[in-house]
Amino acid sequence: RGTSALMNTRVDWKETPEAHVMKADLPGLKKEEVKVEIEDGKVLQISGERSVEKENKNETWHRIERSCGKFQRRFRLPEDAKMEEIRASMENGVLTVTVPKAEEKKTDVKSVEISG
């Protein structure tokens, strides 16, 4: 009963001038059931597991459509991502991961006088 395949977790990734922001819909999951990890310093991995509801002898299931099981999504972040300052929060079944961006280095241009 239920699908124990890898759950299809939908993720939105937007880039603002300050950060990369990812939002994942994880309805029914507690933050303790979700992991946010950084692999090789550049790969962000979101994973977790939704448990199968316990069977009860006195209950009859008429429909089972909510998926359960493990899920995992991986994203390779660009060079400007400051992985050491990553933040994650979960509210109303939505996980938000914020990865600040390094400030662009301004090119220092200096004029050289041309003699001759």
The first five atom37 places (N, CA, C, CB, O) and aatype in JSON, in Angstrom:
{
  "aatype": [1, 7, 16, 15, 0, 10, 12, 2, 16, 1, 19, 3, 17, 11, 6, 16, 14, 6, 0, 8, 19, 12, 11, 0, 3, 10, 14, 7, 10, 11, 11, 6, 6, 19, 11, 19, 6, 9, 6, 3, 7, 11, 19, 10, 5, 9, 15, 7, 6, 1, 15, 19, 6, 11, 6, 2, 11, 2, 6, 16, 17, 8, 1, 9, 6, 1, 15, 4, 7, 11, 13, 5, 1, 1, 13, 1, 10, 14, 6, 3, 0, 11, 12, 6, 6, 9, 1, 0, 15, 12, 6, 2, 7, 19, 10, 16, 19, 16, 19, 14, 11, 0, 6, 6, 11, 11, 16, 3, 19, 11, 15, 19, 6, 9, 15, 7],
  "atom_mask": [
    [1, 1, 1, 1, 1],
    [1, 1, 1, 0, 1],
    [1, 1, 1, 1, 1],
    [1, 1, 1, 1, 1],
    [1, 1, 1, 1, 1],
    [1, 1, 1, 1, 1],
    [1, 1, 1, 1, 1],
    [1, 1, 1, 1, 1],
    [1, 1, 1, 1, 1],
    [1, 1, 1, 1, 1],
    [1, 1, 1, 1, 1],
    [1, 1, 1, 1, 1],
    [1, 1, 1, 1, 1],
    [1, 1, 1, 1, 1],
    [1, 1, 1, 1, 1],
    [1, 1, 1, 1, 1],
    [1, 1, 1, 1, 1],
    [1, 1, 1, 1, 1],
    [1, 1, 1, 1, 1],
    [1, 1, 1, 1, 1],
    [1, 1, 1, 1, 1],
    [1, 1, 1, 1, 1],
    [1, 1, 1, 1, 1],
    [1, 1, 1, 1, 1],
    [1, 1, 1, 1, 1],
    [1, 1, 1, 1, 1],
    [1, 1, 1, 1, 1],
    [1, 1, 1, 0, 1],
    [1, 1, 1, 1, 1],
    [1, 1, 1, 1, 1],
    [1, 1, 1, 1, 1],
    [1, 1, 1, 1, 1],
    [1, 1, 1, 1, 1],
    [1, 1, 1, 1, 1],
    [1, 1, 1, 1, 1],
    [1, 1, 1, 1, 1],
    [1, 1, 1, 1, 1],
    [1, 1, 1, 1, 1],
    [1, 1, 1, 1, 1],
    [1, 1, 1, 1, 1],
    [1, 1, 1, 0, 1],
    [1, 1, 1, 1, 1],
    [1, 1, 1, 1, 1],
    [1, 1, 1, 1, 1],
    [1, 1, 1, 1, 1],
    [1, 1, 1, 1, 1],
    [1, 1, 1, 1, 1],
    [1, 1, 1, 0, 1],
    [1, 1, 1, 1, 1],
    [1, 1, 1, 1, 1],
    [1, 1, 1, 1, 1],
    [1, 1, 1, 1, 1],
    [1, 1, 1, 1, 1],
    [1, 1, 1, 1, 1],
    [1, 1, 1, 1, 1],
    [1, 1, 1, 1, 1],
    [1, 1, 1, 1, 1],
    [1, 1, 1, 1, 1],
    [1, 1, 1, 1, 1],
    [1, 1, 1, 1, 1],
    [1, 1, 1, 1, 1],
    [1, 1, 1, 1, 1],
    [1, 1, 1, 1, 1],
    [1, 1, 1, 1, 1],
    [1, 1, 1, 1, 1],
    [1, 1, 1, 1, 1],
    [1, 1, 1, 1, 1],
    [1, 1, 1, 1, 1],
    [1, 1, 1, 0, 1],
    [1, 1, 1, 1, 1],
    [1, 1, 1, 1, 1],
    [1, 1, 1, 1, 1],
    [1, 1, 1, 1, 1],
    [1, 1, 1, 1, 1],
    [1, 1, 1, 1, 1],
    [1, 1, 1, 1, 1],
    [1, 1, 1, 1, 1],
    [1, 1, 1, 1, 1],
    [1, 1, 1, 1, 1],
    [1, 1, 1, 1, 1],
    [1, 1, 1, 1, 1],
    [1, 1, 1, 1, 1],
    [1, 1, 1, 1, 1],
    [1, 1, 1, 1, 1],
    [1, 1, 1, 1, 1],
    [1, 1, 1, 1, 1],
    [1, 1, 1, 1, 1],
    [1, 1, 1, 1, 1],
    [1, 1, 1, 1, 1],
    [1, 1, 1, 1, 1],
    [1, 1, 1, 1, 1],
    [1, 1, 1, 1, 1],
    [1, 1, 1, 0, 1],
    [1, 1, 1, 1, 1],
    [1, 1, 1, 1, 1],
    [1, 1, 1, 1, 1],
    [1, 1, 1, 1, 1],
    [1, 1, 1, 1, 1],
    [1, 1, 1, 1, 1],
    [1, 1, 1, 1, 1],
    [1, 1, 1, 1, 1],
    [1, 1, 1, 1, 1],
    [1, 1, 1, 1, 1],
    [1, 1, 1, 1, 1],
    [1, 1, 1, 1, 1],
    [1, 1, 1, 1, 1],
    [1, 1, 1, 1, 1],
    [1, 1, 1, 1, 1],
    [1, 1, 1, 1, 1],
    [1, 1, 1, 1, 1],
    [1, 1, 1, 1, 1],
    [1, 1, 1, 1, 1],
    [1, 1, 1, 1, 1],
    [1, 1, 1, 1, 1],
    [1, 1, 1, 1, 1],
    [1, 1, 1, 0, 1]
  ],
  "atom_positions": [
    [[0.83, -1.18, 0.0], [0.0, 0.0, 0.0], [0.88, 1.25, 0.0], [-0.95, -0.01, 1.21], [1.92, 1.29, 0.66]],
    [[0.46, 2.24, -0.73], [1.26, 3.47, -0.86], [2.47, 3.22, -1.74], [0.0, 0.0, 0.0], [2.88, 2.07, -1.93]],
    [[3.04, 4.26, -2.26], [4.23, 4.08, -3.07], [5.44, 4.32, -2.2], [4.23, 5.03, -4.29], [5.57, 5.38, -1.59]],
    [[6.32, 3.35, -2.15], [7.51, 3.53, -1.33], [8.71, 3.9, -2.2], [7.82, 2.26, -0.51], [9.86, 3.81, -1.78]],
    [[8.42, 4.32, -3.42], [9.48, 4.78, -4.32], [10.0, 6.12, -3.81], [8.95, 4.9, -5.8], [9.48, 6.67, -2.84]],
    [[11.03, 6.62, -4.47], [11.56, 7.92, -4.11], [10.48, 8.97, -4.36], [12.85, 8.25, -4.93], [9.97, 9.08, -5.48]],
    [[10.14, 9.72, -3.34], [9.1, 10.74, -3.49], [9.59, 11.83, -4.44], [8.71, 11.33, -2.12], [10.77, 12.17, -4.47]],
    [[8.64, 12.37, -5.19], [8.97, 13.47, -6.09], [8.8, 14.78, -5.32], [8.06, 13.45, -7.37], [7.69, 15.27, -5.15]],
    [[9.91, 15.34, -4.86], [9.87, 16.58, -4.1], [10.16, 17.74, -5.04], [10.88, 16.55, -2.93], [11.21, 17.79, -5.67]],
    [[9.23, 18.66, -5.11], [9.38, 19.81, -6.02], [10.15, 20.92, -5.32], [7.99, 20.33, -6.49], [9.89, 21.26, -4.17]],
    [[11.11, 21.48, -6.05], [11.97, 22.52, -5.48], [11.99, 23.72, -6.42], [13.41, 21.98, -5.24], [12.16, 23.57, -7.63]],
    [[11.84, 24.91, -5.85], [12.01, 26.15, -6.6], [13.37, 26.73, -6.21], [10.84, 27.19, -6.32], [13.71, 26.75, -5.03]],
    [[14.13, 27.2, -7.19], [15.43, 27.81, -6.92], [15.44, 29.18, -7.58], [16.62, 26.92, -7.45], [15.34, 29.3, -8.8]],
    [[15.56, 30.21, -6.75], [15.66, 31.56, -7.32], [16.95, 32.19, -6.85], [14.44, 32.43, -6.92], [17.5, 31.85, -5.8]],
    [[17.41, 33.13, -7.65], [18.64, 33.85, -7.31], [18.29, 35.31, -7.14], [19.74, 33.66, -8.39], [17.71, 35.93, -8.02]],
    [[18.66, 35.85, -5.99], [18.48, 37.29, -5.74], [19.88, 37.91, -5.8], [17.77, 37.57, -4.35], [20.87, 37.18, -5.88]],
    [[19.98, 39.23, -5.76], [21.32, 39.83, -5.78], [22.18, 39.37, -4.6], [21.21, 41.35, -5.77], [23.41, 39.36, -4.68]],
    [[21.53, 38.98, -3.48], [22.29, 38.62, -2.27], [22.48, 37.12, -2.07], [21.6, 39.18, -1.07], [23.44, 36.71, -1.42]],
    [[21.57, 36.3, -2.62], [21.6, 34.88, -2.24], [20.92, 33.97, -3.26], [20.94, 34.7, -0.89], [20.19, 34.43, -4.14]],
    [[21.19, 32.68, -3.12], [20.44, 31.64, -3.81], [19.42, 31.13, -2.79], [21.39, 30.46, -4.35], [19.79, 30.8, -1.66]],
    [[18.15, 31.07, -3.18], [17.09, 30.66, -2.26], [16.35, 29.48, -2.86], [16.11, 31.83, -1.95], [15.86, 29.54, -3.98]],
    [[16.28, 28.39, -2.09], [15.56, 27.2, -2.55], [14.41, 26.92, -1.61], [16.49, 25.97, -2.65], [14.55, 26.98, -0.39]],
    [[13.27, 26.6, -2.21], [12.1, 26.24, -1.41], [11.61, 24.88, -1.86], [10.96, 27.31, -1.55], [11.46, 24.63, -3.05]],
    [[11.37, 23.99, -0.89], [10.9, 22.65, -1.19], [9.6, 22.4, -0.45], [11.97, 21.58, -0.81], [9.49, 22.68, 0.75]],
    [[8.59, 21.87, -1.17], [7.33, 21.51, -0.53], [7.47, 20.15, 0.13], [6.17, 21.5, -1.57], [7.7, 19.15, -0.55]],
    [[7.33, 20.12, 1.44], [7.45, 18.86, 2.19], [6.27, 18.73, 3.15], [8.81, 18.8, 2.97], [6.47, 18.7, 4.37]],
    [[5.05, 18.66, 2.61], [3.89, 18.63, 3.49], [3.89, 17.4, 4.39], [2.6, 18.66, 2.67], [4.21, 16.29, 3.95]],
    [[3.54, 17.61, 5.65], [3.43, 16.5, 6.58], [4.74, 16.05, 7.2], [0.0, 0.0, 0.0], [4.74, 15.16, 8.06]],
    [[5.86, 16.65, 6.78], [7.14, 16.25, 7.36], [7.54, 17.19, 8.49], [8.24, 16.22, 6.28], [7.3, 18.4, 8.42]],
    [[8.15, 16.62, 9.51], [8.7, 17.43, 10.6], [10.14, 17.76, 10.24], [8.6, 16.68, 12.0], [10.78, 17.04, 9.47]],
    [[10.66, 18.85, 10.81], [12.03, 19.23, 10.47], [13.03, 18.16, 10.86], [12.39, 20.55, 11.14], [14.11, 18.06, 10.27]],
    [[12.67, 17.34, 11.87], [13.57, 16.25, 12.29], [13.68, 15.17, 11.22], [13.07, 15.64, 13.6], [14.62, 14.37, 11.24]],
    [[12.73, 15.13, 10.29], [12.73, 14.09, 9.25], [13.42, 14.56, 7.97], [11.29, 13.66, 8.93], [13.47, 13.83, 6.98]],
    [[13.95, 15.77, 8.0], [14.57, 16.37, 6.81], [16.03, 16.68, 7.09], [13.82, 17.65, 6.37], [16.37, 17.14, 8.18]],
    [[16.9, 16.42, 6.11], [18.32, 16.73, 6.26], [18.75, 17.66, 5.13], [19.19, 15.43, 6.27], [18.37, 17.47, 3.98]],
    [[19.55, 18.66, 5.49], [20.17, 19.55, 4.5], [21.66, 19.38, 4.69], [19.71, 21.07, 4.66], [22.19, 19.66, 5.77]],
    [[22.35, 18.92, 3.63], [23.79, 18.66, 3.75], [24.55, 19.3, 2.59], [24.06, 17.14, 3.79], [23.99, 19.57, 1.53]],
    [[25.84, 19.53, 2.83], [26.72, 20.06, 1.79], [27.78, 19.01, 1.5], [27.37, 21.43, 2.21], [28.47, 18.54, 2.4]],
    [[27.89, 18.66, 0.24], [28.83, 17.63, -0.17], [29.92, 18.27, -1.03], [28.11, 16.49, -0.94], [29.62, 19.1, -1.89]],
    [[31.15, 17.9, -0.81], [32.29, 18.4, -1.6], [32.34, 19.93, -1.64], [32.23, 17.86, -3.03], [32.9, 20.5, -2.58]],
    [[31.77, 20.58, -0.66], [31.84, 22.04, -0.58], [30.98, 22.79, -1.57], [0.0, 0.0, 0.0], [30.88, 24.02, -1.47]],
    [[30.35, 22.1, -2.54], [29.58, 22.82, -3.56], [28.21, 22.21, -3.87], [30.38, 22.9, -4.82], [27.39, 22.85, -4.52]],
    [[27.97, 20.98, -3.4], [26.71, 20.32, -3.74], [25.78, 20.36, -2.53], [26.95, 18.85, -4.19], [26.1, 19.87, -1.45]],
    [[24.61, 20.96, -2.74], [23.6, 21.02, -1.69], [22.68, 19.82, -1.85], [22.79, 22.36, -1.75], [22.14, 19.58, -2.93]],
    [[22.49, 19.08, -0.77], [21.63, 17.9, -0.84], [20.51, 18.04, 0.19], [22.45, 16.6, -0.6], [20.76, 18.27, 1.38]],
    [[19.27, 17.88, -0.29], [18.1, 17.9, 0.59], [17.53, 16.49, 0.57], [17.02, 18.97, 0.13], [17.23, 15.96, -0.5]],
    [[17.38, 15.87, 1.74], [16.86, 14.51, 1.76], [15.98, 14.31, 2.99], [18.02, 13.49, 1.75], [15.96, 15.14, 3.9]],
    [[15.26, 13.22, 3.0], [14.4, 12.92, 4.14], [13.56, 11.7, 3.86], [0.0, 0.0, 0.0], [13.74, 11.02, 2.84]],
    [[12.64, 11.43, 4.77], [11.8, 10.25, 4.61], [10.44, 10.48, 5.25], [12.48, 9.01, 5.23], [10.34, 10.95, 6.38]],
    [[9.4, 10.15, 4.49], [8.06, 10.2, 5.03], [7.65, 8.78, 5.38], [7.05, 10.85, 4.02], [7.66, 7.9, 4.53]],
    [[7.3, 8.57, 6.65], [6.98, 7.22, 7.12], [5.61, 6.77, 6.62], [7.02, 7.16, 8.64], [4.73, 7.58, 6.34]],
    [[5.47, 5.45, 6.51], [4.19, 4.85, 6.15], [3.3, 4.92, 7.39], [4.36, 3.37, 5.65], [3.74, 4.64, 8.5]],
    [[2.03, 5.3, 7.18], [1.11, 5.34, 8.31], [0.84, 3.93, 8.81], [-0.22, 6.02, 7.91], [0.74, 2.99, 8.03]],
    [[0.74, 3.8, 10.13], [0.53, 2.46, 10.73], [-0.83, 1.88, 10.31], [0.63, 2.53, 12.28], [-1.84, 2.59, 10.28]],
    [[-0.83, 0.58, 10.0], [-2.08, -0.11, 9.68], [-2.84, -0.37, 10.97], [-1.81, -1.45, 8.91], [-2.24, -0.64, 12.01]],
    [[-4.15, -0.28, 10.9], [-4.97, -0.59, 12.06], [-6.04, -1.58, 11.61], [-5.6, 0.71, 12.67], [-6.74, -1.36, 10.62]],
    [[-6.16, -2.67, 12.34], [-7.09, -3.75, 11.94], [-8.52, -3.26, 11.73], [-7.09, -4.85, 13.0], [-9.24, -3.79, 10.88]],
    [[-8.94, -2.25, 12.5], [-10.32, -1.79, 12.43], [-10.55, -0.75, 11.34], [-10.73, -1.21, 13.76], [-11.66, -0.25, 11.18]],
    [[-9.5, -0.42, 10.58], [-9.64, 0.64, 9.57], [-9.62, 0.04, 8.17], [-8.52, 1.68, 9.71], [-8.94, -0.95, 7.91]],
    [[-10.39, 0.67, 7.29], [-10.4, 0.26, 5.89], [-9.92, 1.44, 5.05], [-11.84, -0.2, 5.43], [-10.47, 2.54, 5.13]],
    [[-8.89, 1.2, 4.27], [-8.37, 2.25, 3.39], [-9.16, 2.23, 2.09], [-6.84, 2.07, 3.12], [-9.3, 1.18, 1.47]],
    [[-9.69, 3.37, 1.69], [-10.43, 3.47, 0.43], [-9.56, 4.05, -0.68], [-11.67, 4.33, 0.62], [-9.79, 3.78, -1.86]],
    [[-8.57, 4.81, -0.31], [-7.73, 5.46, -1.31], [-6.38, 5.77, -0.69], [-8.39, 6.74, -1.87], [-6.31, 6.27, 0.43]],
    [[-5.31, 5.47, -1.42], [-3.97, 5.79, -0.93], [-3.23, 6.48, -2.07], [-3.2, 4.51, -0.43], [-2.79, 5.82, -3.02]],
    [[-3.09, 7.79, -1.98], [-2.45, 8.56, -3.06], [-1.22, 9.3, -2.58], [-3.43, 9.53, -3.66], [-0.36, 9.66, -3.38]],
    [[-1.14, 9.54, -1.26], [0.02, 10.29, -0.76], [1.23, 9.38, -0.76], [-0.25, 10.85, 0.68], [1.2, 8.26, -0.24]],
    [[2.3, 9.88, -1.36], [3.49, 9.03, -1.46], [4.25, 9.04, -0.14], [4.42, 9.51, -2.6], [4.22, 10.01, 0.62]],
    [[4.91, 7.93, 0.12], [5.76, 7.84, 1.3], [7.08, 7.26, 0.85], [5.1, 6.98, 2.43], [7.21, 6.78, -0.28]],
    [[8.06, 7.32, 1.73], [9.38, 6.81, 1.39], [10.41, 7.9, 1.42], [0.0, 0.0, 0.0], [10.17, 9.0, 1.92]],
    [[11.57, 7.58, 0.88], [12.7, 8.51, 0.92], [12.65, 9.46, -0.28], [14.04, 7.73, 0.93], [12.08, 9.15, -1.32]],
    [[13.27, 10.61, -0.09], [13.46, 11.52, -1.23], [14.84, 12.12, -1.1], [12.36, 12.63, -1.28], [15.41, 12.2, -0.01]],
    [[15.38, 12.55, -2.22], [16.7, 13.18, -2.23], [16.79, 14.07, -3.46], [17.85, 12.12, -2.21], [16.49, 13.63, -4.57]],
    [[17.2, 15.31, -3.26], [17.45, 16.23, -4.38], [18.83, 16.83, -4.17], [16.34, 17.36, -4.47], [19.2, 17.19, -3.06]],
    [[19.58, 16.94, -5.27], [20.93, 17.5, -5.21], [21.06, 18.65, -6.19], [21.99, 16.42, -5.5], [20.55, 18.6, -7.3]],
    [[21.77, 19.69, -5.76], [21.96, 20.87, -6.6], [23.42, 21.31, -6.5], [21.0, 22.04, -6.19], [23.94, 21.5, -5.4]],
    [[24.07, 21.47, -7.65], [25.44, 21.99, -7.66], [25.34, 23.52, -7.7], [26.28, 21.44, -8.89], [24.79, 24.1, -8.64]],
    [[25.87, 24.15, -6.67], [25.76, 25.59, -6.57], [26.94, 26.28, -7.25], [25.68, 26.02, -5.1], [28.04, 25.73, -7.3]],
    [[26.69, 27.48, -7.78], [27.76, 28.19, -8.49], [28.88, 28.65, -7.55], [27.18, 29.4, -9.21], [28.77, 28.59, -6.33]],
    [[29.95, 29.09, -8.17], [31.17, 29.49, -7.43], [30.9, 30.59, -6.41], [32.23, 29.97, -8.4], [31.57, 30.65, -5.38]],
    [[29.92, 31.46, -6.68], [29.7, 32.6, -5.77], [28.92, 32.23, -4.5], [28.97, 33.7, -6.51], [28.66, 33.1, -3.67]],
    [[28.54, 30.97, -4.35], [27.76, 30.56, -3.17], [28.67, 30.46, -1.95], [27.06, 29.21, -3.43], [29.71, 29.81, -1.99]],
    [[28.26, 31.11, -0.86], [29.03, 31.04, 0.39], [28.45, 29.91, 1.23], [28.98, 32.42, 1.19], [27.58, 30.12, 2.08]],
    [[28.95, 28.68, 0.98], [28.38, 27.49, 1.61], [28.51, 27.49, 3.13], [29.05, 26.26, 1.05], [27.72, 26.87, 3.83]],
    [[29.53, 28.21, 3.64], [29.73, 28.2, 5.1], [28.68, 29.06, 5.81], [31.14, 28.7, 5.44], [28.59, 29.02, 7.04]],
    [[27.9, 29.83, 5.06], [26.89, 30.71, 5.69], [25.47, 30.28, 5.37], [27.11, 32.15, 5.26], [24.54, 31.08, 5.5]],
    [[25.29, 29.05, 4.96], [23.99, 28.52, 4.56], [23.01, 28.5, 5.75], [24.14, 27.1, 3.98], [23.4, 28.22, 6.88]],
    [[21.75, 28.81, 5.46], [20.71, 28.79, 6.5], [19.51, 27.99, 5.99], [20.27, 30.24, 6.9], [19.2, 28.02, 4.79]],
    [[18.85, 27.27, 6.89], [17.66, 26.51, 6.5], [16.59, 26.68, 7.56], [18.0, 25.0, 6.31], [16.87, 26.7, 8.76]],
    [[15.34, 26.8, 7.1], [14.22, 26.9, 8.05], [13.03, 26.17, 7.45], [13.86, 28.4, 8.37], [12.94, 25.98, 6.24]],
    [[12.11, 25.76, 8.33], [10.94, 25.02, 7.85], [9.7, 25.59, 8.51], [11.08, 23.5, 8.14], [9.62, 25.73, 9.73]],
    [[8.71, 25.93, 7.67], [7.48, 26.52, 8.17], [6.32, 26.05, 7.31], [7.56, 28.06, 8.19], [6.39, 26.13, 6.08]],
    [[5.26, 25.58, 7.94], [4.06, 25.12, 7.22], [4.37, 24.13, 6.11], [3.31, 26.31, 6.65], [3.79, 24.21, 5.02]],
    [[5.3, 23.21, 6.37], [5.61, 22.18, 5.37], [6.46, 22.66, 4.21], [0.0, 0.0, 0.0], [6.62, 21.94, 3.22]],
    [[7.02, 23.87, 4.32], [7.9, 24.38, 3.26], [9.3, 24.59, 3.84], [7.34, 25.71, 2.66], [9.48, 25.34, 4.8]],
    [[10.27, 23.91, 3.24], [11.67, 24.08, 3.64], [12.27, 25.2, 2.81], [12.48, 22.75, 3.46], [12.15, 25.2, 1.59]],
    [[12.91, 26.16, 3.47], [13.6, 27.25, 2.76], [15.08, 27.17, 3.09], [13.02, 28.65, 3.16], [15.47, 27.21, 4.25]],
    [[15.9, 27.06, 2.05], [17.36, 27.04, 2.22], [17.91, 28.3, 1.57], [18.01, 25.74, 1.6], [17.66, 28.56, 0.39]],
    [[18.67, 29.07, 2.33], [19.24, 30.32, 1.82], [20.76, 30.21, 1.82], [18.78, 31.55, 2.67], [21.38, 29.94, 2.85]],
    [[21.35, 30.41, 0.65], [22.82, 30.37, 0.52], [23.28, 31.75, 0.06], [23.28, 29.24, -0.51], [23.09, 32.11, -1.1]],
    [[23.9, 32.53, 0.97], [24.37, 33.87, 0.6], [25.41, 33.8, -0.52], [24.96, 34.58, 1.82], [26.12, 32.81, -0.68]],
    [[25.47, 34.89, -1.29], [26.45, 34.97, -2.38], [27.62, 35.86, -1.96], [25.8, 35.51, -3.68], [27.44, 36.83, -1.23]],
    [[28.79, 35.5, -2.43], [29.97, 36.34, -2.19], [29.82, 37.62, -3.0], [31.3, 35.58, -2.58], [29.3, 37.61, -4.12]],
    [[30.27, 38.72, -2.43], [30.19, 39.98, -3.17], [31.16, 39.93, -4.34], [30.5, 41.18, -2.25], [32.27, 39.41, -4.24]],
    [[30.69, 40.49, -5.44], [31.56, 40.52, -6.62], [32.73, 41.45, -6.33], [30.78, 40.99, -7.89], [32.56, 42.55, -5.79]],
    [[33.9, 41.0, -6.7], [35.08, 41.86, -6.5], [35.08, 42.93, -7.6], [36.41, 41.01, -6.53], [35.02, 42.63, -8.79]],
    [[35.15, 44.17, -7.15], [35.19, 45.28, -8.1], [36.6, 45.32, -8.7], [34.82, 46.65, -7.4], [37.6, 45.22, -7.99]],
    [[36.66, 45.46, -10.01], [37.96, 45.53, -10.67], [38.57, 46.91, -10.41], [37.83, 45.24, -12.2], [37.94, 47.94, -10.66]],
    [[39.79, 46.9, -9.93], [40.47, 48.16, -9.63], [41.21, 48.6, -10.91], [41.47, 48.0, -8.41], [42.18, 47.97, -11.33]],
    [[40.72, 49.67, -11.51], [41.32, 50.15, -12.76], [42.15, 51.39, -12.45], [40.23, 50.46, -13.83], [41.68, 52.36, -11.86]],
    [[43.41, 51.33, -12.88], [44.3, 52.46, -12.62], [44.87, 52.93, -13.97], [45.46, 52.06, -11.62], [45.34, 52.12, -14.77]],
    [[44.81, 54.22, -14.2], [45.33, 54.76, -15.46], [46.85, 54.85, -15.41], [44.72, 56.16, -15.76], [47.44, 55.2, -14.39]],
    [[47.44, 54.52, -16.54], [48.89, 54.64, -16.65], [49.19, 55.73, -17.67], [49.56, 53.27, -17.07], [48.66, 55.73, -18.78]],
    [[50.04, 56.66, -17.26], [50.37, 57.75, -18.17], [51.27, 57.23, -19.3], [51.06, 58.9, -17.41], [52.22, 56.48, -19.06]],
    [[50.96, 57.64, -20.5], [51.74, 57.19, -21.66], [52.74, 58.29, -22.02], [50.81, 56.85, -22.88], [52.36, 59.42, -22.31]],
    [[54.01, 57.92, -22.0], [55.04, 58.92, -22.32], [55.42, 58.81, -23.8], [56.29, 58.72, -21.42], [55.12, 57.82, -24.47]],
    [[56.07, 59.83, -24.28], [56.56, 59.75, -25.65], [56.04, 60.85, -26.51], [0.0, 0.0, 0.0], [56.37, 60.91, -27.7]]
  ]
}
